[in-house]
């Protein structure tokens, strides 16, 4: 699964609080996968 958006509480599952996909040139297919447990 790929997740993007606000991540201020770590809700995207990447183990950090960095927002993902916040600019038009960042598309979901360029983001890393998230493992679902």
C-alpha positions as semicolon CSV with decimal commas, in nm:
position;residue;x (nm);y (nm);z (nm)
1;X;0,000;0,000;0,000
2;X;0,116;0,354;-0,062
3;X;0,004;0,633;0,169
4;X;0,030;1,009;0,130
5;X;-0,093;1,324;0,295
6;X;-0,044;1,483;0,635
7;X;0,161;1,271;0,870
8;X;0,197;1,494;1,176
9;X;0,108;1,205;1,410
10;X;0,275;0,926;1,212
11;X;-0,056;0,806;1,070
12;X;0,089;0,710;0,729
13;X;0,286;0,419;0,876
14;X;0,637;0,517;0,765
15;X;0,774;0,541;1,119
16;X;0,819;0,918;1,105
17;X;0,616;1,239;1,097
18;X;0,720;1,372;0,754
19;X;0,430;1,471;0,525
20;X;0,421;1,285;0,191
21;X;0,289;1,402;-0,144
22;X;0,239;1,765;-0,048
23;X;0,346;1,909;-0,382
24;X;0,200;1,860;-0,731
25;X;0,523;1,699;-0,857
26;X;0,510;1,426;-0,589
27;X;0,277;1,150;-0,700
28;X;0,181;0,838;-0,500
29;X;0,361;0,600;-0,738
30;X;0,692;0,766;-0,639
31;X;0,639;0,702;-0,267
32;X;0,765;0,394;-0,080
33;X;0,540;0,101;0,007
34;X;0,391;0,061;0,357
35;X;0,361;-0,288;0,505
36;X;0,019;-0,364;0,653
37;X;0,028;-0,588;0,959
